[in-house]
Amino acid sequence: MIRCQKNLLGLTLAVLLSPLPAAADGYQTPPPELAALVDAPRTPQQSLSPQQNIVLQISRPGLPSIADVAQPELRLAGLRLNPKMRAYSQFNFGNGLSLLDIASGKSRQVSGLPARPRIADHHWAPDGKHVALSLWGDKGVELWLLDVATARAHRLGDFHLNASTGSGLAWMGDKLLVKMLPARQGPAPAASGSPSGPNIQESQGGKLSQTRTYPDLLKTPYDADLLDYQLNSQLALAELNGKIHPIGSPDRFLSVQPSPNGQYLLATKLQRPYSTLVPLIRFPQRIEVLDLNGRSVHVVTQRPLLERMPSGNDAVETGPRDVGWREDAPATLFWAEAQDGGDPGVAAKTRDALFLQAAPFQKPPFKLQELASRFAGIQWGRDDLALVSEYWWKTREIKVWRVHPGEANGAAELLNQRSSEDRYADPGMPTMVVSRNGRSLLQTSPDGNSLYLLGEGASPEGDRPFIDKLDLTTKQTTRLWRSQAPWYEQPLAVLDKAQRVLLSREQTETPPNLYLKTLGEQDGLRQLTFFQHPTPQLKGVQKQQLRYKRADGVDLTATLYLPPGYEAKRDGPLPMLMWAYPAEFKSADAAGQVTDSPYRFNRVGYWGPEAMLARGYAVLDDPSMPIIGAGKQEPNDSYLPQLKMDAQAAVDEVVRLGVADRDRIAIGGHSYGAFMTANLLAHTRLFRAGIARSGAYNRTLTPFGFQSEERNFWQAKDVYQTMSPFNYADQIKDALLLIHGEADNNPGTFPIQSERLYQALQGLGGTVRLAMLPAESHGYRARESILHMLWEEDRWLDQYVKHAKPRETP
């Protein structure tokens, strides 16, 4: 028997009649110890100036209300837009600013902002004297300017920005390039009262195409017209005194990048025809260079509609892609172009080629490099120094090359080659600095012969971040610094010719704060910020990194959290919540590597499983759930056997430690972790209950791939069917709580996935509950939603785990 409850806000809870008492109408509030986690203070966002001498601190308010989250929203071609603001929907705003001087350690509060500002984006000026801000006002997105010297902000101009596909602003020297709303655009097109005809889709046949299940696609011609209206914008240059100089005519600009010398604009414009099958990122695009009058001086590419793409995760489009400016040259275009038709199934020695073309774009493009796999990124430095990364998903192999972009005969030099899964071998990322014209360039040593690398420092003892100096001639590295126990220290920037470094430093009981470290000095450490413990009531939480093996010998890891004051020998086993997320690997060695650090701050927030520490549970966070497919074997061919071994090993380990008993353990996860949860309940009896948030349970509804699975349903029917817990709903005998956002925007996890699994379990007589959260997408945002989520989880665990009686022996 089912009873449905619906409140005025539209929250529908389909509840199978069970020992649980009936829920009251409306959003519910969890016990005070859980509610306190939702309202805990949030650490400010930090942003370092180009000169690396000032930190902009952006304070953040509490979670938005459901009234804010449920405001009208347009869902067009994969975009979610606020129609009133003409901006991408967002709810995580800053509400205050301060400027921290690194040299003195003094902080200044910024004045001049509105009473309750909603700060959406910020951009430092290249000279560090100003910060451009975008604020959501009453009528649209406004441009504001912060004067760093006076620590005062004011609005610049009386126009509004179009922030539908970005912040809508960028610095060009001492001016700002902005995308404004056209002055005389008029109102948005109105929907017809009656349909003009059927909405038709048709395919004329062709090669196999890997098109996944995308949300928020266009459906009607009216949707297409509305998209045109929302994206239409006017380019302009804004002076710091407020004067505006329009550039060209309004158009559907997706992005605009000024050249380093400020003489050209690289514009990407949306083109018709549109599609009802794929999102905006695969619509036709015209990529061209404009002068400062808005005239086209060079067309880079006219990209067609990409409804059909070759299958495989290494597939790409043909023609120029990843088009941008060479950051260290006045006005030189750069792009990658597939040499194998974009098809990873085609045998080819060269997969991608990289090209350069300098202004005035009359000479043919210069081929910078040929790659044996896919282009994955470039970092610019100077004529004889740029770093090119290439990657092949199928083998997980990544290579990093040094190239000479300004030298016609400079040969590429291999700097690093490894598996992307091998965290222990990760050499780190090179540090970057901002040039005088605002471009991001490689940071080199004073003699120009070395780079600085910042790495996570993954190791068998946990993550220990480091700073290395890489000699570009010998290819040898010298360690300048490494995080030392009992602290977790993360370098953020290398300062003063590598004499000092800006660090984030934390301990298990001390939240992250900024420090200035003088390299080579034992005590050369100065604290810059003094953020306090956000949840002091949970000081004393115990954390331990676990290492154990599964049945086939694969090494596994997990992080165990125990409530303050708990002792296993004295207090006995606790009820436990395990929270996990499976991951695919190509090697057992990579799967067994240790993750995280035992010295990181014990941040007990509302989103993860650690919240249940406040209710007396033990928590096993991120127990390894590797799915390994060595060589030519695909990981998912043995998904279930491996998943069961992973879970069994985790349960055995916590029982061995005496912190949990087999009759009071729950399993949970979000998204792919929810999929895992349903599978474990369907194929094992290891857990008394499960919590599955925003998952997918029937893989035939994602027939063209999911997660890292690149085969389609018709190529691997048995895999899709076997991995779908929906097919084994009759085997789920333990209590399952399903939570899902009604407006889920994640490809593959449509709300119908949870609705259909609930219907199956309800019809089969299972113990199940479904909570659909109105206006919420894949990650929940409203305070009311988060509080209700915690109430659901606490109530479920209390009934089916904490007070569970031992199972009856068959």
N, C-alpha and C positions, 0 to 999 in steps of 0.2 A: 504494500500500500504506500502510495506517495502523497505527501502533502506539500503543496507549493506555497511559498510565502513571498509576497511582493510588497515593497514599501513604495512611498511616493517618489523616491529617488530612482526607482527602477531596479533595485537590487533583487535579483531572483535567486532564491536558494532552493534547489530541488533536493529534498531530504528524504532518504529512505528511513522509514520508521524503525528505530533502533533503541537501545537502552539510553541513548542521549536524550535529555529533556528537550522539549520544543524550544527553538530559538525565538527570541523576541524580534519584532519587526525592526527594520532599519539597520544601519551600520552599528556594529558592536565594538566595545572598547575592552581590550584585554586587561588582565590584572595590572596594578600600578607599576610593578617592577618591569613589565614589558613596555608599557606606555612611556615610561621614562626614557627608554632607549630611542624611541621615535623622536622625542623632543630634546635629545641631548644636543649640546652646542656643536656646531660644525666648524672644522678648521678652515681658515681663509685660503682662497686660491692665491698662489704666489706667481709673479711674473717678473723676470729679471730684465733690466733695461739693456739696450744694445751696448752701452759702455760698461756694463757689468758692475755698476756702482750703486744702483738703487733697485729695490724690490717693491713692485706694486702689489699691495695686499688687498684682495677683493673679498670682503666679508660676505657670508652666505646666510640667508634666513632659514627658517624651518621649512618643512614641506608645504607645498601649495595645497589649497583646499580643493575639495571635489568640485566646487562651483567654478574654480579657475580651470581645472582640468577638463571639465565637461563643456567648456565654451564651444561655440560652433567651429567646425574644422572641415576644411576641404581635403578630400583624399583623391588625388589626381596623379596618375602615371607614376605611382611609387612615392610621391611627395605627400606630406601632411602639412597643410598650410592654415595659418590663421587668416581668414579672409579680411578681417578688419585691419590687421596690422600689415598685411601683405608681406608676411614673413613666415619662415619655417616654424612650425609649432614648437615651442619650448617652454619649460616651466622652471628651469634651474637658473635663476637670476642672481646677480650680486646685488647687495643692498647698502653697500658702503665701501669707501676706498681710503687707504692710507699709504704713505710712502715711507719706506724704511731705508735709511742711509746706511750702507754697509760699513763705511769707514768709522762712523761715529756710533752706530748702533741706535741712533735716535729715530723716532717715528713721528710723522706729521699726518694728522687727519685731513682729508680733502674736504673742502667746503664748497658751497655753491650748487650742490646737487639738489634735486627735488626732495620733498619731504619723505617720500617713500619710493626711492628710485628702483627701477628694474633694469639693471645693467646686463645687457645681452652679450656684448663683445667688446674687446679692447685691442688697440694696435699702437705699439710704441713708434714714435717718429724715429727715423734713422739717427738723428743727432741726440736723441734722448731728452729733448727739451719739452716735448709734448706727448700726450697720449690721446689718441682718437677713441671715442667711446660711442657705442650705439646703445640707446636707451629706449625701451618701450614706453611711449607716452599714451595719452588718452586717444589720440587720433591716428597714430602710426609710429614707425620707428624713427627716432630723432638722432641727429648727429651732434655729439657734444665734444668739447675739447678741454683737456686737463692741462693746465700750465704747471709744469713740475717745479719751477722755481718758487711760485707763490702757493702751490698746493691748492689751487682754486680751479673749479670747472665751470664752464658756461656752455649754453647751447650755441651751435654754429649754424646760422641760417634758419629759415622758417619752412624748409622743405621736409619731405619724408623719404626715407630710404626704402628701396625694394630689397628685402632680405630673404627672398623666397629660395634662393639657391646659394646662400653665403651671407657674409656679414654686410655686403653692399658697399664696402669701402676699402681703400688701400692707399698707402703713402706713395707719392711721387715727389721725392725731394722734400721741399717745404710746403707742398700742396697735397691735397687729398683727391684721389680719383674716387668718385662715388657713382652708384647706380640709384638714381632718383625715380620716384613715381612721376610719370609724365604729367605735365601741368594741366593739360586739357584732354585727359583720357575719357572722362565721363564715367557713368556707373557701370558695374559689371553686367554682362549679358543676363537677361532674365530667362528662366526656364519656361518653355512653352506649356500651356495648360493641358495640352493633349499631345501624344506622340505623333511624329510626322511619318512614322513607318517603322518596320521591324529593324532591329539592330543586328546586322549580319556580319559573320566572319567566314572567310573562305581561304582554303589553301590549294594552290595549284600543283602541289607535290614538290619533290626535291630530295636532297640528301638528308640523312639522319641529323636531327638537330636536338641539342640538349637545352630545353627550355624549362626551367624549374617553375614551381608554383609561386608566382609573385602576388603580393597583396596590392590593393588600392589601384588597380588598373583602370584606364579609361573604358567606358562602356558605351557612350553615346556621342553623337556629334556635338551635343551641348557641352559635354565634359571637355571636349577638345577646344571649343571656343572659350570656355572658362579658364582652361590652362593658359591659352594665349593671353588672356586679359591679365592673369596673375603674374606672368613672367615679363610682361612688357615694361621696359624701363628706359630711362634717359640717362646716358652717360654725361658726366660733367666734371670739371675741375673746380674744387672749392679752395679758395685762399683762406689763410688763417684770420683774415679780417672779415670773413663772411661773404665775400664776393663770389658769385657762381658763374662759370663759363661753360655753357652746354657744348657737348661734342656730338656732332652729327644728329641723326634722327632716332627716335625711340625704336627699339627692337626687342626680340626675345633673347636677351643675353643670359647665357648660363654662367659664364665666367669671363673676366677681363683681367689680363696681366700686363702691367706696364713694363716696357723694356728697361734694363738697368740704366741706360742713359736718358730715359724719360722722353724719347722722341716717338716711340711707337706703342701701340696697344695690341696685344694678342687677344682676339675676341673669339669666343665660341658661342655661336648663335643656334638656337633650335630651329629646325626646318620641318615642314610637312613632307610626306604624309605621316600621321601618327599611327600608333598601333594599340589594339586592345589585348595584345598577347604578351607584350614585354613593357618594362617601365621606361621612364624618360631617358635613362642613361644609354639606352639602345635605340633611341629615335635618331632620325637623320640630323647631322650637324654640319654647319659650315664653319670651319676654323680659318680665320684670316687675320692679316696684319692691317691695322688702321693707322692713319696718321692722326695728329691731334685735332684735325678738323672733322674726323669721322669718316674720311674717304678710305676706301679699300686700296691698299698698295700691293698686296700679295695674298693670294689664296693658297693656304697650305694644303687643305684637303676639303673635299665635299663628301663627307661620309654618308653612306646610304643607311636606310633602315636595317637594323640587325635583328630581324625576327628569326633568322636561321644562323646558327653558329655550329661549328664542328663539335662533336662530343668530347668530353674529357676536361679535367680541371686545368690542363695546360693549353686549352684552346683559346685563341685570341682572334680579333678581327683582322682583316687585311687592310693594307694602307697605313698611313701615318697614325700613330697613337702615342699617348703620353707626351703630347706636344708642349713644349715650354721654352723659356729663354735660358741660354747659357748664362749662369749667374755672374760669372767673372769676366764677361765681355760686354761691350757697349750695347750691341743689338744683334745677337746671333741666335737663330732658332735651333732647337734640338728636338729630335723625335726618334722613336723606335718603329721598326716596320718588320712584320713577319716575312720570312723568306720561304716558308713551307706552306703557304696558303692559310696559315693560322691553325692547321690541323695537326695535332700531336700524333695522329695515326699514320701520317705520311713519313716515310724514311727520309731523313735529311741530315746532312753534315752541319749545315748552318740553319738555325731556327729563327734568329732575329739579327737585324743589322741596325746600327745606330748612325744617325746622320746629323750633320751640322750645315747650316746655311746662313751666311752673314748678310746684313743689310748692305746694299739696297735690294738684295734677293734676286739679282740678275744672273749670277753664276750658278751652275748646277750644284746640288748638294754634295758635300764632302762626306764620304763614308768614314766614320770614326773607328768603328769596330764591328766585327762579326762575332756572334755568340752561338754556342752550341746548344743553349737552352734559352729560356725566356728572360728578357730584360726585366729586372726587378727594382731598379733605382739607380740614381747617380747623385754624387755629391761633388760640387765644383770647388776648385781651389785657385788655379792659375794655369798659364799656358802649358806647363809640363806636369800638371797634377790635377787629376780628377779620379774618383773612385766609382767604378761601375760594378753593380751586383747583378748576377744572373741566377736563375732558380728553375729547377725542374721538379714539379710536384710529385710526379710518379716515383721518382727515386729519392726525393727529399734532399737532393744535392744542391748546395749553394756555393757559388764562387764569387770572390771579390778581386777585381783587377785594378791596377793603376794604369791609367791611360794618359796620353799627352794631347789634349784637345787643340792646342795651338801649334803643334809641330807635325807637319805632314808625314814625317818618316819615323815618328816615335812609336816603338813597338809596345804593345800591352804587356804588363808584367803581372803574373798571378801572385796575389798577396795571401789569399786564404782559400782553402777548399775543405768543406766538411759537410756532414749531414745537419740539416736544420733541426733535427730532433736531438742532436748531441749538445746539450747545454754545457757540459763540462768543457767542451772544446771551443766554446764561443769566445772569440778574441775581444769582444766588446765593440762599441760604436765610436767612431771618431767624433771628437768635440767640434762644434761649429761656433763661429763668431759672425757678427753682423758687420758688413762693410759700410763705408760712408754713405753709399746710396741705398742702404737698407737691404742688401742681399745677404743670404746665408752662405758662408764660405767655410771651407775646412780651416781649422785652427792649426797653425804650424808652430814649431819651436822658433826662437829668435833667429837661428841660423837658417831656417827654412827647410831643414833636412829631416825633420821628424814630425809625426802626428801624435796626438794624445788620444788614448782609447779609454772609454768608460765602460766597464762590464759588470754584470750581475755577480760574477764570480761563483757560479754554481759548482759545487764540490760535494764529495761524500759527507762532509760535515755540515752541509747546508750552504745557503748563499752567503758569500763574503765579497761584496762589491770591491772593485779595485780601480786604480788608474795606472795605465801602462804608457810608456813612451815607445813608439814604433819608429825605428831608424829606416828611412825609405831606401837607403843604399844597401844596407846589409840584411834588411827584412827581420832583424832581431828586435825583441822587445825588452825593455827594462822596467821593472816594477817600481813605481814611485810611491805607491801607497796601497794599503789593503785594510778593509774593515776588521776591527779586532773585537773579540768577545770581551765582555758580555754585552756589547753594543751591536746594533745593526746600523751601519752608516752608509749612506748612499751619496756619491759625489754628483753634484748638479752642474757645476761649471768650474773650469780651470782658469784662475785669475793671475794677473801680474806676472806674465811670462813663466807660468807654472811654479811660482813661488808660494801661492796660496790657492785654496780650493774652497768652494762653497758646498757645504754638506747638509744633508738631512740626517739627523741623528736621533735614534730612539732605543728604548729598552722595553722589556716586557711590561713594566709598570709605568713607563714614561712615554708620552706621545711624541711623535716626530716634531722636532724643532730645527730651525736653521742655525748653523754654526759656521764660523770662519776658521779654517785650519791652515796653519803655516806648515808647509811640508818640510820634513827633516828636523822638526823641533818636537821634543818629547811632550812638552806642555803647551805647544803653540795652538791653543784652542780657545775661541771666544764665542759665547752664546749670543745669538741675535734676536731670537724670538723666545717667548716664554708661555706657550700654550699649555693649559692645564688638562688634566685627565678629564675627558668628557663624561665618563661614567664612574665617578669615584666609588660608588656603592659596590662596584665589582672589582675593586682592587684585590689582588690576591688570587685571581684566577690562575690556575696551574696549567702550563703548556709543556708538552713533550713531543718530540719528533720520534715516530715509531718506524722501525724497519723490520720487515718480515718477508716471508716467501710464500708464494702460492704453490699449489701441489706439483706443478711442473718445474719448479725451481726458479721461476722469474721473481726477481727482487721487487718488493712493493714498499711504498712509504705512505704515511698518513700523519696528521697532526691531531694529537689528543688534547682536549681541554677538559679540565675538571673544576668544579665549583670551589670558591675560596674555603679553606679550612678542611677540605675533605681528605680523609686518609682511608685507603682501600682496606687495610687490615682491620682498622677500628670500625669503619662504617659499613663495610660490605659493598656489594655491587650496587650500582645506580641504574635507573632507567637511562637508556642511551638513544640519541638521535645521530645517525650517520647521514652525511650529506656528500654526494659525489657527482662526478661528471665524467663519463667515459671518454677516452682519447685513443685514436688510432696511431699505431707505430709500425715502422718497418723493421725494427730490431728489438730484441729482448733487452739488450744492454741499455739502449736509450730509454726504454720503458721503465727500467729499474732505477733511473737516476733520482737522487734526492732533490726535492723541491722545497722552496721556502727556507726560512731561517728560524732557529729556536729563540732568537733574540729580538724578533720583531714585536712591536707593541701589541698587546692583547686587546685589539679593538673589538669590542662587543657591540655590534650594530644590530639593526632591525632586519636586515635583508638576509643574512646568512643564518646558519644553524646555531651560531654562538649565542643568539638571543636566549635560547633555552637553558643556558647556564644560570640565568636569573631565576629559573623555576626549579632548580635542583637536578637538572639532567647532566649526564656526561655527554660530551659531543666529540664525535670523530669526524673531523673536517677533511675533505679531499682525500679519502683513501684511494690509492691508485686503482683505477679500473682500466688498465691497458688492454687494447684489442690489437694483437700483433699479427701482421701478415708479412713474414719474411720472404725475400726474393720475389718470385712472381705470384705468390699467394696473396689474395686480397684479404685484408683484416676481417671483413664482415663474413667471410665464408665460414668462420668459426666463432662468430660473435657470442652466441649463447653459452657454449662450453667455457669460453674464456671469462665471460662475465660472471658465471656461477663460481668459477674458481676464485676470481678476484674477491667476490663477496664472502665466500666461505672463509678465505684466509683472513679477511678483516674481522669477521665475527670470532674466529678461533683466537686471534691475537688479543682482543679486548677481554675475552673470557679468561684467557690464560693469565692476563695481568690482574684479574680480579676486580676490574672496574665496571663490568657489566655482566649480566647473566643472559642466557640465550632466550629466556621467555619475556624479556622486556627491552627489545631493541627495535627501533623503527628505522626505515630507510627513506630518504627524500632527495629531491633534486628539482632543478628548474630547467625547462627547455629540454635539451638532450638528456639531462639528469632525470627529468620526469619520465621520459621514455624508458630510461634504465630502471627507474623505480617500478613501473608497471610490469616490465619484463621480469624483474626479480620476484615480484609477488606472484606472477603467473607460473614461474618455473622453479621456485624454491619455497620452502617454509622456514627460511632463516629469520624472517621478520614478523613481528606481530601487527605492524601497521605500516602504511606508506603515505607520504605527502608528495603529490605530483603537481607542480605548478607550470602551467603554460606549455604543455608537452604535445607531442604527436604520437599517435598510437596505432595508426593504420597506414602502413607505408605504400599501399596502393593509391593513396591520396597524394603522394609525392612521387609520381612515377618516373620522373626524370632526374632522380638523384636526391640525396639528403646528406647533411653533414659532410663527410669526406667521401661518400660513396659516389663514384662517377659513372657506374653502369646504370642503365635505365631498367625499369621493371621487366621489360620483355627480354632483356639480356641476362637477367639474374632473378627469375621469378621465385625460385626456391628461397633465395636469400631474403627478398622482400617479404615473402609470406612468413618465413620462419622468424624473422626479426619483429614482426608486428604483434604486440601483446594483445591487440584487439582480437586476433584469431584464437587466442587462448584465454579469453575472458572467463570461460567456464572453469578454469583452473585457479582463478584468483580467489582464495579462501580467506584472506586476511583483509582487515579494514583499510580502505583506500580513500584518502581525501584528495579531491581534484579541485584545483583553483585555476581560473583562467581569466584573462582580461577580455572583455567583450569586443574590444577594438584592437586585438592583437595585430601588429604590423610586421611580424617576422615571417619570412617565406617558409611555408611548410607547417607552421603551428597555428593554423586557423582554429578559431573557437569550436568549430564543429568536431574537431578531434576529441576534445574533452566531452562534448555533449553526447557524441555517439558511444564513447566508452562508458559513460554514466548510464545511458539507456540500456546498453548490453548487460552491465553488471546488475542494474536494478531488475531487469527482466529475468535474469538468472538467479535472483535471490541473494546477491552478494551484499556485503556491508560497504556502502559507498555514500559519499556526499559530494555534491558539486556546488561550488560557489563561483558565480560569474560576476566579475567586478565591472560595473558600468564605466564607460569612457576610458578604460585602461588599455594600454597597448602591451607589448611583450614584457616590459618592465613597468611595474606599478609605481605611480607617482604621487597620488593624492594622499594626504595625511589620513583621511577617513578610510581609504582603501588599505593602507599599510596597517593601521590599527586593527581593522577587521581581519586582515590576513593573519595577524598574530593571534587574534582571538580564536579564529578557526583552528590554527595549528595547535595552540595550547589546549584547547578543549578536546581535540581529537587525540592528542598524545596522552592527556590525562585519563581519558576513558579507556583507550585501547592499549596503552603501553605502561604508564606509571602504575596503574592499579590492576594490571593484567594478572590473572591467575595462571599458574603453570599449565602448559598444554597437557591434555590428557594423552596418556600413552596409548597408541592404537592397539 
